[in-house]
């Protein structure tokens, strides 16, 4: 079989794939039947909230046609909601009877769309293409060049930016594309506890210090001092400093919605928690994750030495 690459708008790979399918279905060109398959190499991000006290499933799931449909439908609903909000904003300053009726209708539409979005988002996978900006088409026949009629048909898709070459892709590159499992494995995004601002940190430290100085229980005193040390630490900086290691290139920490958050590949998460059984994990806090991460990187250094 023969393969050709299409350059598409980054972030629009799935839309481009489905649009091309639709164009092929409607086309009367004989060359449209030459396309056997279209590949976007879909993958997804799995979100996990430590506050929910659930276990994180480390078994990757396959991306199905239903997942793709839900993802595209969700994008469509979000776009529709954005358009309705723009309409509402354009007339919200008017208070005449007609405008008030229109605003009421638009609010109902926004509520309806928001409800649909929340329903689909609760189960839909957050999909993306493993190779941003590109999709592949596979032809049913062996050919060195992309037929002109097919080239013109593919360029009709508004999401296709260009066709880099009419020449087919070498076999070794195709083998790499389909054998790179690391590219298609899901990413895991874990949200930990809320990040505390400087003033709140100082207040909490003063309270902990007072309690540590007034307690007669040594265990409680040590626990409070440990909590003070944790308040002094910068989770995001510590994780990102560890991620400078080559093995940690897909590990990143940041603050999202005021909460400490880390994102990494599924395979790296499994490496960090090698002792996990039954593919179920329960990250408890940012501190426990950081301790586990430091232990893992220390083992790497020892092994390299």
C-alpha positions as CSV (number, residue, x, y, z in Angstrom):
1,X,0.0,0.0,0.0
2,X,1.0,3.6,-0.5
3,X,0.8,6.5,2.0
4,X,0.8,10.3,1.7
5,X,1.0,13.0,4.4
6,X,-1.4,15.9,4.7
7,X,-0.5,19.0,6.7
8,X,-3.5,20.2,8.6
9,X,-4.3,23.0,11.0
10,X,-2.8,22.0,14.4
11,X,-5.5,21.0,16.8
12,X,-7.9,20.3,13.9
13,X,-6.6,16.8,12.9
14,X,-9.7,14.9,13.9
15,X,-12.0,17.5,12.1
16,X,-9.8,17.3,9.0
17,X,-10.0,13.5,9.0
18,X,-13.8,13.4,9.3
19,X,-14.3,16.3,6.8
20,X,-12.2,14.4,4.2
21,X,-14.3,11.3,4.8
22,X,-17.4,13.4,4.1
23,X,-15.8,14.9,0.9
24,X,-14.9,11.4,-0.3
25,X,-18.4,10.1,0.3
26,X,-20.0,13.0,-1.7
27,X,-17.4,13.1,-4.4
28,X,-18.2,11.6,-7.9
29,X,-14.5,11.4,-8.8
30,X,-13.3,7.9,-9.4
31,X,-10.0,8.7,-7.7
32,X,-11.9,9.2,-4.4
33,X,-12.3,5.4,-4.1
34,X,-8.5,5.0,-4.1
35,X,-8.3,6.0,-0.5
36,X,-8.4,3.0,1.8
37,X,-8.0,4.7,5.2
38,X,-7.2,8.0,6.9
39,X,-5.0,8.1,10.1
40,X,-4.8,10.7,12.8
41,X,-3.3,8.4,15.4
42,X,-5.8,9.5,18.1
43,X,-4.8,9.6,21.7
44,X,-6.2,11.2,24.8
45,X,-5.6,12.8,28.2
46,X,-7.0,11.1,31.3
47,X,-7.9,13.4,34.1
48,X,-7.7,12.5,37.8
49,X,-8.8,14.5,40.8
50,X,-7.2,13.4,44.1
51,X,-10.0,15.1,46.1
52,X,-12.5,12.6,44.7
53,X,-10.8,9.8,46.7
54,X,-11.0,7.4,43.7
55,X,-8.4,5.1,42.2
56,X,-6.7,6.0,39.0
57,X,-6.9,3.2,36.3
58,X,-3.5,2.7,34.7
59,X,-4.9,0.4,32.0
60,X,-5.0,2.4,28.7
61,X,-8.3,2.3,26.8
62,X,-8.7,2.1,23.0
63,X,-10.0,5.2,21.2
64,X,-13.2,4.2,19.5
65,X,-15.4,5.7,16.8
66,X,-17.8,6.7,19.5
67,X,-15.0,8.6,21.3
68,X,-14.2,10.5,18.2
69,X,-17.9,11.3,17.5
70,X,-18.3,12.6,21.1
71,X,-15.1,14.7,20.9
72,X,-16.2,16.3,17.7
73,X,-19.8,16.8,18.9
74,X,-18.4,18.4,22.1
75,X,-16.3,20.8,20.0
76,X,-19.4,21.7,17.9
77,X,-21.4,22.4,21.1
78,X,-18.7,24.6,22.5
79,X,-18.5,26.6,19.3
80,X,-22.3,27.0,19.3
81,X,-22.2,28.2,22.9
82,X,-19.5,30.7,22.1
83,X,-21.6,32.1,19.2
84,X,-24.7,32.4,21.4
85,X,-22.7,34.2,24.1
86,X,-21.4,36.7,21.4
87,X,-25.0,37.3,20.3
88,X,-26.0,37.9,23.9
89,X,-23.1,40.3,24.6
90,X,-24.0,42.3,21.5
91,X,-27.5,43.1,22.8
92,X,-27.2,43.0,26.6
93,X,-27.0,46.8,26.9
94,X,-30.4,47.2,25.3
95,X,-33.5,47.2,27.6
96,X,-36.4,47.5,25.1
97,X,-39.1,44.7,25.0
98,X,-37.7,43.1,21.8
99,X,-34.2,42.9,23.2
100,X,-35.3,41.6,26.5
101,X,-37.2,38.8,24.8
102,X,-34.2,38.0,22.7
103,X,-31.9,37.9,25.7
104,X,-34.3,35.6,27.5
105,X,-34.3,33.2,24.5
106,X,-30.5,33.4,24.3
107,X,-30.1,32.6,28.0
108,X,-32.3,29.5,27.5
109,X,-30.1,28.4,24.6
110,X,-27.0,28.9,26.6
111,X,-28.4,26.9,29.5
112,X,-29.4,24.1,27.1
113,X,-26.0,24.0,25.4
114,X,-24.2,24.2,28.7
115,X,-26.2,21.2,30.0
116,X,-25.4,19.2,26.8
117,X,-21.7,20.1,27.1
118,X,-21.6,19.0,30.8
119,X,-23.3,15.7,30.0
120,X,-20.9,14.8,27.2
121,X,-17.8,16.1,28.9
122,X,-18.4,13.8,31.9
123,X,-17.8,10.7,29.8
124,X,-16.0,11.9,26.7
125,X,-12.3,11.5,26.2
126,X,-10.2,14.6,25.6
127,X,-8.8,13.5,22.2
128,X,-5.8,14.8,20.3
129,X,-3.6,13.6,17.4
130,X,-0.4,11.9,18.4
131,X,1.4,13.8,15.6
132,X,0.1,17.4,15.7
133,X,-0.4,19.1,12.4
134,X,-0.4,15.9,10.2
135,X,-2.6,13.1,9.1
136,X,-1.9,10.2,6.7
137,X,-4.0,8.8,3.9
138,X,-3.5,5.2,2.7
139,X,-4.2,4.3,-1.0
140,X,-5.5,1.0,-2.2
141,X,-2.9,0.8,-4.9
142,X,0.9,1.1,-5.2
143,X,1.8,4.5,-6.8
144,X,4.8,6.9,-6.6
145,X,2.7,10.0,-6.9
146,X,-0.6,11.3,-5.5
147,X,-3.1,11.5,-8.5
148,X,-3.9,15.0,-9.5
149,X,-7.7,14.5,-9.1
150,X,-7.2,13.2,-5.6
151,X,-4.8,16.1,-4.8
152,X,-7.4,18.6,-5.8
153,X,-10.2,16.9,-3.9
154,X,-8.1,16.8,-0.7
155,X,-7.3,20.5,-1.0
156,X,-11.0,21.2,-0.9
157,X,-11.0,20.4,2.8
158,X,-10.8,23.7,4.7
159,X,-8.8,22.1,7.5
160,X,-6.0,20.9,5.1
161,X,-3.2,23.5,5.1
162,X,-1.1,21.9,2.4
163,X,0.1,18.6,0.9
164,X,3.8,18.7,1.5
165,X,4.7,16.4,-1.3
166,X,3.0,14.4,-4.1
167,X,5.6,11.7,-3.5
168,X,4.7,8.7,-1.3
169,X,6.2,8.3,2.1
170,X,9.1,5.9,2.4
171,X,8.3,2.5,4.0
172,X,10.7,3.0,6.9
173,X,8.9,6.2,8.0
174,X,5.5,4.4,7.7
175,X,6.9,1.6,9.9
176,X,8.0,4.1,12.5
177,X,4.6,5.9,12.4
178,X,2.7,2.7,13.1
179,X,5.2,1.2,15.6
180,X,5.6,4.2,17.9
181,X,3.3,3.2,20.8
182,X,4.8,5.9,23.1
183,X,3.2,8.5,20.9
184,X,-0.3,7.1,21.2
185,X,-0.4,6.2,24.8
186,X,-2.6,8.5,26.9
187,X,-1.3,11.4,29.1
188,X,-2.3,11.5,32.7
189,X,-3.2,14.8,34.3
190,X,-3.5,14.7,38.1
191,X,-4.8,17.5,40.3
192,X,-3.7,17.6,43.9
193,X,-4.7,20.0,46.7
194,X,-5.1,23.7,46.3
195,X,-2.0,25.9,46.1
196,X,-1.7,28.3,49.0
197,X,-0.6,31.9,48.4
198,X,2.2,33.6,50.4
199,X,0.1,35.3,53.0
200,X,-1.8,32.1,53.8
201,X,1.4,30.1,54.0
202,X,2.8,32.5,56.6
203,X,-0.5,32.3,58.6
204,X,-0.5,28.6,58.5
205,X,3.2,28.4,59.5
206,X,2.6,30.6,62.5
207,X,-0.4,28.5,63.6
208,X,1.6,25.3,63.2
209,X,4.6,26.7,65.1
210,X,2.3,27.7,67.9
211,X,0.7,24.3,68.1
212,X,4.1,22.6,67.9
213,X,5.4,24.7,70.8
214,X,2.4,24.0,73.0
215,X,1.8,20.3,72.5
216,X,3.2,17.7,74.8
217,X,2.9,15.0,72.2
218,X,6.2,14.5,70.3
219,X,4.6,12.7,67.4
220,X,2.2,15.6,66.9
221,X,5.1,18.1,67.2
222,X,7.1,16.2,64.4
223,X,4.0,16.1,62.2
224,X,3.4,19.8,62.5
225,X,7.1,20.6,61.8
226,X,6.8,18.3,58.7
227,X,3.8,20.3,57.6
228,X,5.7,23.5,58.0
229,X,8.5,22.1,55.8
230,X,5.9,21.1,53.2
231,X,4.5,24.7,53.2
232,X,8.0,26.0,52.4
233,X,8.4,23.7,49.4
234,X,7.4,24.8,45.9
235,X,5.8,21.7,44.3
236,X,5.8,23.1,40.7
237,X,9.5,24.1,40.8
238,X,10.6,20.9,42.4
239,X,8.8,18.7,39.9
240,X,10.0,20.7,36.9
241,X,13.6,20.7,38.1
242,X,13.4,16.9,38.3
243,X,11.9,16.8,34.8
244,X,15.1,18.1,33.3
245,X,16.2,14.5,33.3
246,X,15.9,13.0,29.7
247,X,13.5,10.3,30.9
248,X,11.2,13.1,32.3
249,X,10.7,15.1,29.1
250,X,6.9,14.5,29.2
251,X,6.6,15.4,32.9
252,X,5.4,18.9,33.7
253,X,3.9,20.6,36.8
254,X,1.8,23.7,36.9
255,X,-1.0,25.5,38.7
256,X,-4.5,24.9,37.2
257,X,-7.6,26.4,38.7
258,X,-5.5,27.3,41.8
259,X,-4.6,23.6,42.3
260,X,-1.2,21.9,42.1
261,X,-1.3,19.8,38.9
262,X,1.1,17.4,37.2
263,X,0.9,16.0,33.7
264,X,2.9,13.0,32.4
265,X,2.8,10.0,30.1
266,X,1.1,6.8,31.3
267,X,4.3,4.8,30.9
268,X,6.3,7.2,33.1
269,X,3.6,7.2,35.8
270,X,3.8,3.4,35.8
271,X,7.6,3.6,36.1
272,X,7.4,6.0,39.0
273,X,4.9,3.7,40.8
274,X,6.4,0.3,39.9
275,X,5.0,-1.3,43.1
276,X,1.4,-0.7,42.0
277,X,-0.7,-3.9,41.6
278,X,-3.8,-4.5,39.5
279,X,-3.2,-1.3,37.5
280,X,-5.0,0.8,40.1
281,X,-3.3,3.8,41.8
282,X,-4.4,6.2,44.5
283,X,-2.2,9.4,44.5
284,X,-3.0,11.1,47.8
285,X,-1.2,14.4,47.8
286,X,1.4,16.5,45.9
287,X,3.9,15.7,48.7
288,X,3.5,11.9,48.4
289,X,3.8,12.2,44.6
290,X,7.0,14.3,44.9
291,X,8.5,11.8,47.4
292,X,7.7,8.9,45.0
293,X,9.2,10.9,42.1
294,X,12.4,11.7,44.0
295,X,12.8,8.0,45.0
296,X,12.4,7.0,41.4
297,X,15.0,9.5,40.0
298,X,17.4,8.5,42.8
299,X,17.1,4.9,41.7
300,X,17.9,6.0,38.1
301,X,21.0,7.8,39.2
302,X,22.2,4.8,41.2
303,X,21.6,2.5,38.3
304,X,23.6,4.8,36.0
305,X,26.5,5.0,38.4
